[in-house]
Amino acid sequence: MDINLLKRLVKVVEQSNITEFSVQEGDLKIKISKNSKQSVNTVISQPINPVVQTAEPVAAQEPKAKEEEVNTNYHEIRSPIVGTFYRAPAPDADTYVQVGDIVSVGSVLCIVEAMKLMNEIESDADGKIVKILVENATPVEYNQPLFLIEKT
């Protein structure tokens, strides 16, 4: 927030009958208050994100390694573009795929609409749809995971 704007806000509170004023801009919160003696207090707060490092016991590290091994059998299908994710070709049509469906390379999984163009997203792996990671008709970012496929 601009310091000159902050100074003007303090001056407005000083010269008015306002006893308290607060504003939030992103993570920055500013609260200006005055008591009956016309002194003005300004409180500026930002969230603090402490970094805590802890040593993990060796036993706790082993299950992570096993989880990573299990997850290597899964393949993520990611959005190649920014747009809106649709599970079906039309609002009244059936979805392209559902959890549990078997897909092969080239199978159409969904549509990502960008600038009024409907882009079919195809599978680049053979397998079974384990999870659909995005809700229908929601915005997606470039490289955002859309589907989780268990490789066959």
C-alpha positions as CSV (number, residue, x, y, z in Angstrom):
1,M,0.0,0.0,0.0
2,D,1.3,3.5,-0.8
3,I,2.6,5.4,2.2
4,N,1.0,8.7,1.0
5,L,-2.4,7.0,0.9
6,L,-1.8,5.8,4.4
7,K,-1.0,9.3,5.6
8,R,-4.1,10.7,3.9
9,L,-6.2,8.0,5.6
10,V,-4.8,8.9,9.0
11,K,-5.5,12.6,8.4
12,V,-9.1,11.8,7.3
13,V,-9.7,9.9,10.5
14,E,-8.1,12.7,12.6
15,Q,-10.3,15.3,11.1
16,S,-13.6,13.4,11.2
17,N,-15.9,11.9,13.7
18,I,-14.8,8.4,12.7
19,T,-13.3,6.5,15.7
20,E,-12.1,3.5,13.9
21,F,-11.3,2.6,10.2
22,S,-9.9,-0.6,8.8
23,V,-9.0,-1.8,5.3
24,Q,-7.5,-5.0,3.9
25,E,-5.5,-5.2,0.7
26,G,-4.5,-8.8,0.0
27,D,-2.6,-10.1,3.1
28,L,-2.0,-6.5,4.4
29,K,-4.5,-5.3,7.1
30,I,-4.5,-1.7,8.3
31,K,-6.6,-0.5,11.3
32,I,-6.7,3.2,12.2
33,S,-8.4,4.1,15.4
34,K,-8.6,7.1,17.7
35,N,-9.7,7.6,21.3
36,S,-11.6,10.5,22.7
37,K,-8.4,12.5,23.2
38,Q,-8.0,12.8,19.4
39,S,-4.8,10.7,19.3
40,V,-4.6,8.3,16.4
41,N,-3.3,4.8,16.5
42,T,-2.4,2.9,13.4
43,V,-1.9,-0.9,13.4
44,I,-0.5,-2.6,10.3
45,S,-0.4,-6.3,10.3
46,Q,0.7,-8.9,7.8
47,P,0.5,-12.7,8.4
48,I,3.7,-14.3,9.5
49,N,4.6,-17.6,7.9
50,P,7.2,-19.1,10.2
51,V,9.5,-21.7,8.7
52,V,9.8,-24.6,11.1
53,Q,12.3,-27.3,10.4
54,T,12.1,-30.5,12.3
55,A,14.2,-33.6,12.1
56,E,12.1,-36.6,11.0
57,P,12.9,-39.9,12.6
58,V,14.2,-42.6,10.2
59,A,11.1,-44.7,10.8
60,A,8.9,-41.9,9.6
61,Q,10.9,-41.5,6.4
62,E,10.5,-45.1,5.3
63,P,6.7,-45.0,4.7
64,K,7.2,-42.0,2.5
65,A,9.5,-43.9,0.3
66,K,7.0,-46.7,0.0
67,E,4.2,-44.2,-0.9
68,E,6.4,-42.8,-3.6
69,E,6.9,-46.3,-5.0
70,V,3.1,-46.9,-5.1
71,N,2.4,-43.6,-6.7
72,T,4.8,-44.1,-9.6
73,N,2.2,-46.5,-11.1
74,Y,-0.1,-43.4,-11.5
75,H,0.1,-41.0,-14.4
76,E,-1.2,-37.4,-14.3
77,I,-3.0,-36.0,-17.3
78,R,-2.3,-32.2,-17.2
79,S,-4.0,-29.3,-19.0
80,P,-1.9,-28.1,-21.9
81,I,-3.6,-24.7,-21.9
82,V,-5.4,-22.2,-19.6
83,G,-9.2,-22.4,-20.0
84,T,-12.4,-23.9,-18.7
85,F,-12.6,-27.6,-18.0
86,Y,-15.6,-29.5,-19.3
87,R,-16.2,-33.3,-18.8
88,A,-18.7,-33.6,-21.6
89,P,-19.0,-32.2,-25.2
90,A,-22.3,-30.5,-24.3
91,P,-24.2,-29.6,-21.1
92,D,-26.9,-32.3,-21.8
93,A,-24.4,-35.0,-23.1
94,D,-22.8,-37.9,-21.3
95,T,-19.3,-37.3,-19.8
96,Y,-16.3,-38.5,-21.8
97,V,-15.0,-40.6,-18.9
98,Q,-15.8,-41.5,-15.4
99,V,-13.7,-42.9,-12.5
100,G,-13.1,-46.6,-13.2
101,D,-13.2,-46.3,-17.0
102,I,-10.4,-47.9,-19.0
103,V,-8.7,-45.5,-21.5
104,S,-6.1,-45.9,-24.1
105,V,-3.7,-43.5,-25.7
106,G,-5.7,-41.0,-27.8
107,S,-9.0,-41.4,-25.9
108,V,-10.7,-38.1,-25.4
109,L,-11.0,-37.3,-21.7
110,C,-12.4,-33.8,-21.6
111,I,-12.5,-30.4,-23.3
112,V,-10.7,-27.3,-22.2
113,E,-12.3,-24.2,-23.7
114,A,-10.1,-21.3,-24.4
115,M,-11.1,-18.2,-26.3
116,K,-14.3,-19.9,-27.5
117,L,-12.3,-22.8,-29.0
118,M,-13.1,-26.3,-27.6
119,N,-9.8,-28.2,-27.3
120,E,-10.2,-32.0,-26.8
121,I,-7.7,-33.3,-24.2
122,E,-6.6,-36.9,-25.1
123,S,-5.0,-39.5,-22.9
124,D,-1.3,-40.0,-23.4
125,A,-1.2,-43.2,-21.4
126,D,-3.1,-46.5,-21.3
127,G,-4.9,-47.3,-18.0
128,K,-7.8,-46.8,-15.7
129,I,-9.2,-43.4,-14.5
130,V,-8.5,-43.4,-10.8
131,K,-9.5,-39.8,-10.0
132,I,-10.9,-36.7,-11.7
133,L,-9.0,-33.8,-10.1
134,V,-11.2,-30.9,-11.4
135,E,-14.8,-30.1,-11.1
136,N,-16.9,-29.6,-14.3
137,A,-17.1,-26.1,-15.7
138,T,-14.2,-24.7,-13.6
139,P,-11.2,-22.7,-14.7
140,V,-7.9,-24.6,-15.1
141,E,-4.3,-23.3,-15.3
142,Y,-1.6,-24.4,-17.7
143,N,0.0,-27.7,-16.5
144,Q,-2.7,-28.2,-13.8
145,P,-3.4,-31.9,-13.2
146,L,-6.8,-33.0,-14.5
147,F,-6.9,-36.8,-14.2
148,L,-5.1,-39.5,-12.4
149,I,-4.6,-42.7,-14.4
150,E,-3.4,-46.0,-13.1
151,K,-1.1,-47.4,-15.7
152,T,-1.7,-50.8,-17.1
